[in-house]
């Protein structure tokens, strides 16, 4: 008979937040994605028992640690039945933590396509010490601010979800605002943007308390009239002080994703970053702002069209994600259950370096038996290779930036490092195309050298 688990009552709000954070707007949609009955999802979300395999599968999809949220103490009613797929019902029995075997404590090593966020429970997340621990230590500090920046597909979102998990363990309320979800109309001016921002934070904070949500949004509507007198930046700051913070005793961690979208609107991002910088400084002087912890995530490719040669925001703990080391790639090889020697790892890294996405995509394709390592290496820097979309994306950026295209052509044509001007050097590095060697650069990996030399 199947063993079963249910979510502890105090974690039910976290489950609902996780569903929303992962883009599942309803239980029906989530059930369709997992090919699980909606009644099973409903039972999970309301603290009723579900089959152990479904419980762990749902937790993995929501990036929740199942051991953290499972109720191991409350006995399961042996007379209760779980609705199984296809309408079949089976009895289930109480489950104690001690009854779990070592194999049941380990998630299946089934392959995961390397796309988007790596779930908390996934064996395919590879830590890059000391980055994770530095972030975990920092997020526990009052008034902390963490900036995660890297080129696309380097693991920023996967690190973010782990930082938020640490904050939740400490008892923080966690809120995520993704600027990619803001419609164009909200970027017409700073006033519209900051009002959207206050609305978004308020709704996320009160998602499980409709009465408080109505109260805060009503106060926001009334309070926003002050913008004509004191401006939208001060109005935004005062709104949090007067109405939001007093409603919450515990600290809350606010994560801002896809912040690079703001870089398309210079006036807005400069003022908004100025506001964030001011709030961070306030946390050093005033207790009310100590409860706010910020995590800001953005892609460094966004620097390319900007008239800058340095990061536009330089406060807090800056985290830049490096490539995987040989050992870390080897760990991934093992998780993909490939029987490789060091020679195969060296051949793969000679082509793509330690780029997390490029490495994982290669291992996924090879482990899936879609391609051999020899075939991959032969076709990698061509339009028919598995990296064609990634390479074409980079090529489009260079096409729009003639100065960078010329600089990249010079880099890949040389057999040694090349000295570039400051701006193209900074921007090519921000795109992840080159590796810095003092003031000079070389192609980040052979994949980029061969592809851009040919195209």
N, C-alpha and C positions, 0 to 999 in steps of 0.2 A: 504493500500500500504506500502511496506517496506521502512524504513528510511535508509539513507546511509551516509557513511563517506569516507573521503580520507586522505591520509598521507600528512602532511605539507611538502612542497618542501625541506626545510632545513633538514628534518629527513630522506629523502630517502637514503642517504649514510649509515645511522645507520641501516636502515632496511636491506640493502644488507649485511652489516657486521653481523647482527644478524642471517641471514640465513646461512651464512658460519660458524659462530661460533657454531651454533646448528647442524652442519653436513649435511645441505641440499645443495648439490653441484649444483643443478639446480632447476628452477621453476617447471619443470615437476616432479622431485622427490618429492618436497614439496607438490605439488598438489595431488600426489598419496597417500602420507601419510595422508593428511587431507580428502581425498575423495571429493575434491573440484575441479571444472574445472580449467584447466591451465589458461584460459583467466581471471578468477577471481583473481588468484594469480598474473598474469601479471599486471592487473589493480592496484592491491594493491601496487606492487613494483614500479610502474611508476607514482604514485600519482593521479590515476583516482578513481572515486567513486566506492565503493562496498557496498553491503548490510551490514547493521549494525551488524547482527549476524555473518557474515563471517569476518568482520573487527575485531571484538573482539576475535573471535576464532583464527584467524591468529596471532594476537598480543599475545595471551596467549601462543600459541605454540612457539613463538619466544622470550618469556620472555620480552616483551615490554609492557610498560604501555600505554594502548590505549588512555587514556585521555591526556597523554603527547605528543603524536605524531599526534593526530587527528586535522584536520583543521576545527575548528568550526566557523571561521570568513568568509571564502570565500563562498558565496552562491552557492548551487548546482544547475546546470542548469536543470530545470524541464522538458526540452524536451529531455534530455539525457536518455538513457535506459541502464540498467545493464543486462548483459548476465547471466541468471540464469541456474541452473543445468538442464540438459536434453534439452537445447536449447530454453527454454521458456524465453521470455523477459517481464519485468514488469517495469513500470515507477517508479521513486522514487522522493522524495520531499526534499526540504531543511531541514536541521536539525540544530537547535540551542541547545547550551548546556542547556539552561533553559527548553527546552521541554522534557528533559530526566526525566523519573520518577525514583524514588528511586530503584525500582526493576530492571530497565534497567541498573542502575549504578553498580549493583552487579553481579559478574560472577556466573554462575550456580555452585552449590555445588555438581556437579556430581563427583562421586568417581574417584580418580586418583590412579593408581597402583604406589606404592612407589619405583620407579626405577629412578636412575639418578637425574638430576637437577630438583629442584622444581621451576616452572616458577614464574616470578616476580608477576604475577597477581593471583597466586594460593592462595586459602584460607587455603591450607594445609601446608604452610610455617609457622612455629612457631618461633617467635623471642625469643632469650635467652639474655635478658638484663643483663649487659650493653654492651654485645659484639658488636652487630650491630652498636650502636651509637659510640662506641670507634673507630671502623673501619672507619665509615663515617667521623668522625672528623680527623682521621689520613690521609686518602687519599686526603684530601683537603690541606694538608701541602706540601710545596715544598720539593722535594727530599725524600719523605717518603718511607718507606719499611714496608710491612706487611707480616708476615709469618703465614699461616693458617695450622695447623697440627692437626691430629686426626686419630684414626683408621678408617678403611673403613666404609662407609655408615653412617657417623655421620653428614653429611650435609655440607661438605667443599665446594663443587661446587655450592650449592644453596646460600651460603653466598657470594661466589666470584661474582656471577652474580649480586648480589645486590650492592656490592662495586663498580663494574664496572658501574652500572647504575648511582650511585651517581657521579662517575667521569665524566660520559657523561653529566649529568645535569650541572656540573660546566664548561663544554666546552672542556674537555679533549678529545684527540683522544685516543681510547682504542684499545689495541692489545693483543691478546691471542696466546701464543705459547704452544702447547701441546706436550710434549716430547714423548708421546705414539705414535705420528704420525711419528716419525723419524725412518727411516729404519736402520737396524743393521749396515750397512756399514758406517754410519756417526759417529759411536762410536768407530771406529778403533783407532783413536788418537785424541788429543785435537785440532789439526789444522783442521781436517775434521769436527769435531763437531762445532767449533766456526764459521766456514764458513757457515755451515748449519744454525746455529743460526742467523747470520747476514742476510742471504738470507730470512729466514722465517719472521723475523721482518720487513724487507724491503718490502716484498710482502704484508704482512698484512696491513702495514701503507699506501700503495699506491694502494690498491685493486680497488679504484674508480678513479684512475688516471693512466692510462696505460702509458702515456708519461713519467710521473715522475718515475714510476716503472722501465721502461726501462733505464732511466738515472741512477737511483741509483744502479741497478744491474750491469750496465756497469762499473760504478765507483768502485763497489765492486771487480769485476774481475781484474781491473787494480791495485787497492789498495792492493789486497791480495799478490802481489809479495813482499811486504815489510816483510812478515813473515820470509823470509830467513835471514833478517838483524836484525829485532827487536823482533821476536817471534809473535805467533798468538794472545796472550792475549793483547799486546799493539796495534797490528794491528786492532783488533776488537774494542778496545776503541777509537782509532784514527778515524776509519771509521765513528762511530757515531758523533764524534766531527766535523769532516770536511765536511761530506756529508749529514748525516741524520738530525741532529738538525737544521742546517741552513734552511732547507726546510719547517719547521713548526714553526709558531709563538706561537701556544698554547702548553701547556704541554701535555705529553701523558703518559697514564698509561699502563704499560706493565705487564700482568699477565702471570705467568709461571705455567702451570698445569702438574700434574703427574711427578713432579720433582724427585720423589722417583725412577723413572726408572734409573736415573743417578747413584744411589747407587750401581748398578751392575758393575759400571766401576770406581773404587776408584781413579785412577789417574785423570780421567776427572772431576769427581764431586769435588774433592779437589781444582783443579785449577779453575774450573768454579765458585765455591763458593768464592774463593779468589778474582776473578775478580769482582763478584757482590758486595762483601764487599768493595773493592777498589772504585767502582763507587758510592756506597752509601756514603763513606767518602768524595769523590770528591764533592758531592752535598753540603757539609758543607763549602767548600772552594771556589768553582767556580760556577758562575752563570749559565754557560752553562749546568751543570749537574743537576741544580735544577728543570728543566722541566721534568725530568724522575722520575716517581713514580712506584715502584715495588710492586707486590703482588705475593707471592710464595706459592704454595699449594702442600702439599705432605702428603702421608699416613704414619703413624708411624710404620705400620707393616714392612716397608722397613728396619727398624733398626735391625730386628731379625737376618738376616744372616751376619750383619756387625760386625766387631771387635771393637765395641764401647759400651759405657754405658751412652752416652749423645747425644743430638742433635748435628749434625755436622755443624750447621749454627746458630749462636747466636747473630745476629744483628737485629735491627729494632723492631717493635712491634710484639711480639709473641702472637698468638691467639690459644688457645686450646679449642676445643668445648666440653662442658660438656653434661651430660645427661639431658633429660627433667625433670622438677620438677613435682610434683603431679598436680599442677595447670595447667601446660603446657600440660600434658597428658589429663587432663580433657577438656581443650580447643579443643584438637584434637578429643576427643570423640564427642563433640558437633558438630564439622564440619562434622563428619561422620554421624550425625543425629541419634545417638544411645541414647536411653532413659536409661542411666545408673545412678546408684547412686554411692556414693563414694566407696561402697563395691566392685563393679565390677572393678573400677579403681585400688583399692588396690590389688585385686587378680591378675590382669594383671601385675602390677608393681612388685609384689612379685616374679613373674616368670622371667620377662625380664628387670626389672629395668626401667630406663628412656631412654634406647637406642632408638634413633629416628627411625631407620629402623625397628627394632624388634617391636616397638610399632605400627608404621604405618601399617606394614604388618598384624599384628593381627587385627587392626581396619578395614582394608580394607576387609579382609576375612570374618570378622563377619558382617560388614555392607552389604557385597555382599550376605550374607546368605549362604556362602559356608561351614561355620562351626559355631558351638556355642562356647561361651566362655568356657564352661565346657569341651567340646571335645578338644578344643585347649590346655587347661592347662594339660589335660591328656596325649596328644600325643606330646606336644612341645619338650621334651628332647629325642625324639626317632627318628629313621630313617624315620618313616612315617609322622612325624610332618611337619608343614609348614616351620620350620627353618632348615630342613635337609641340604640344600645346604650351608647355612651360617656356620653351625656347621662342616660340612665335610671340608670346606675350612680351618677353624681353625685347625682341626685335622691333615690335610696334613702338615701344617706348623710345628706343634709339632712333627710329625713323622720324619721330616727332622732335628730336633734339639733335640737330645736325652737328653741333659741337661735340656731343657725346659719341655720336656715331663715328666721327673722324678719330676721336681719341681711342675708342675701342678698337678700331681698325689698326691703329698704330700698336696697341698693346698685343693683339693676337698675332701680328706679323713679326714681332720681335722674339728672338730666342732667349733674351735676357730681360731683366726688369726695365721698366720705362719710367722716365721722369715726366709727370704731367703737371699742368697748371692746377692750382688749388681747387677750383670749382669743379672741373670735370673729374678730378681724382676723388673728391668727396662724393660726388653724385654717382659715379660708377661703383664706388664702394657701398653706397647706400642701396643700390640695386642688387648688391650681392654678386656682381660680375667680376670683381677684382679683389686681390689680396694685397694688403699693404705690406711693404718692406721698407720701413723708414719713410722717406718722401717719395719712394718709387712704388710701382705696382706691377703685378703679374696677373694673368688670368686666374680666377679662383679655382678652376679645375680644367682638365683637358676637354671636357664636354664643351665648355664655352669657347675654348681656343679653336677647336676644330669646326664647330658650327659657324661661328662668326667669321672665321677665315674663309670659309666656303661661300657664305651667303652675304 
